[in-house]
Amino acid sequence: MFVKKNFSLIDVLKFSGVHIIWLTTWATLVTVVYEYLHWEWLNIPWLPISVIGTAVAFYVGFKNNSAYDRLWEARKIWGAIINSSRMWGATVRSYISNQFTDQSLENKELQKIHQRLLYRHMAWLYALRSQLLIPTPWEHINQHRMVAKSVKSIQERYGINLTQDGVTETELKEFLPSDELDRLINYKNTATQIIDQQSQDLKNLRKLNLIDDFRHMELQKLLNDFYTHQGKCERIKKFPLPRQYGSSSFMFVAIFIFLLPLGMVPEFHDIAENAVWLAIPFTVLVGWVYIMMELVGDYSENPFEGLGNDIPMLSLCRVIEIDLKEMLGEENIPPPIKAENGVLM
């Protein structure tokens, strides 16, 4: 997540500067051919080009709105995960007690149970984050060589090179016993099995009368909520913005930019002598605006991609970790995740 209020000119150029090069080349080529070779047949009336530009703008706007909806929905889901996690921590500590037991446990034993359930939940958070960062075929990191290379450089530039991220592995070792970790880590969906392990643990606690039926059901409802949140995240991750919309948007922008100088050059040529050369910067400016609209939508449609537009899952996991550890009364509290180079992980 970008945390700076505004992007600098350097940031914008790093994001889209390479496109200015070929835009300038295309606009200059058309201008030179029209001016020196007198290929007046290249003249296209401005009206049809403006109609195409308007249609493309509406289409790109629809795509960007859809991409933003996916991004905002992902953030709302993680907001719900935070709320449910806090409820889980408070409910575990208040519900699991000696109230219904014939043989009371010592406070240290109860504390260990609370810690086990809350630590396992923290492991679920980091496991879910790790699974959501696994690249899908339609994400940028899996595209052709130039795009993939550019994405890797962006990750390194912002200090979030998630391809070499070792946070999850470290955290799982801290929050899960070694035997439990060795078993759960080998499942295809570790996060799902961690919640199931929580459910089995609750069943055993019910047998020991450390919770009654009502409290058992309430705690199980919270686990069901976590399954719901996980499923919503997986839906966004595993179902892309329909490619008929994403790909068509790119093609329409390309067609418009191809036609743009063919209408812009004759317009400036008729203004005054040598005014035709002004068509170059204006063509580049208009084309760059459309490209930026396309790029913003394209890089916002996958909120779990490992780029600067992502939901800051690591930061949110740390927020929950801090809250739960403070509920347990622990002193070794990790610091919040800080933004690096204007990006919060």
Stockholm file with secondary structure:
# STOCKHOLM 1.0

chainA/1-345         MFVKKNFSLIDVLKFSGVHIIWLTTWATLVTVVYEYLHWEWLNIPWLPISVIGTAVAFYVGFKNNSAYDRLWEARKIWGAIINSSRMWGATVRSYISNQFTDQSLENKELQKIHQRLLYRHMAWLYALRSQLLIPTPWEHINQHRMVAKSVKSIQERYGINLTQDGVTETELKEFLPSDELDRLINYKNTATQIIDQQSQDLKNLRKLNLIDDFRHMELQKLLNDFYTHQGKCERIKKFPLPRQYGSSSFMFVAIFIFLLPLGMVPEFHDIAENAVWLAIPFTVLVGWVYIMMELVGDYSENPFEGLGNDIPMLSLCRVIEIDLKEMLGEENIPPPIKAENGVLM
#=GR chainA/1-345 SS CBCCSSCCHHHHHHHHHHHHHHHHHHHHHHHHHHHHSCCGGGCCCHHHHHHHHHHHHHHHHHHHHHHHHHHHHHHHHHHHHHHHHHHHHHHHHHHSSSTTCSSCCCHHHHHHHHHHHHHHHHHHHHHHHHHHTSCCTTSGGGSCHHHHHHHHHHHHHTTCCGGGCCHHHHHHHHHSCHHHHHHHTTSSSHHHHHHHHHHHHHHHHHHTTSSCHHHHHHHHHHHHHHHHHHHHHHHHHHSCSCHHHHHHHHHHHHHHHHHHHHHHHHHHHTTSTTGGGGHHHHHHHHHHHHHHHHHHHHTTSCTTSSSTTSCCHHHHHHHHHHHHHHHTTCSCCCCCCCCBTTBCC
#=GC SS_cons         CBCCSSCCHHHHHHHHHHHHHHHHHHHHHHHHHHHHSCCGGGCCCHHHHHHHHHHHHHHHHHHHHHHHHHHHHHHHHHHHHHHHHHHHHHHHHHHSSSTTCSSCCCHHHHHHHHHHHHHHHHHHHHHHHHHHTSCCTTSGGGSCHHHHHHHHHHHHHTTCCGGGCCHHHHHHHHHSCHHHHHHHTTSSSHHHHHHHHHHHHHHHHHHTTSSCHHHHHHHHHHHHHHHHHHHHHHHHHHSCSCHHHHHHHHHHHHHHHHHHHHHHHHHHHTTSTTGGGGHHHHHHHHHHHHHHHHHHHHTTSCTTSSSTTSCCHHHHHHHHHHHHHHHTTCSCCCCCCCCBTTBCC
//
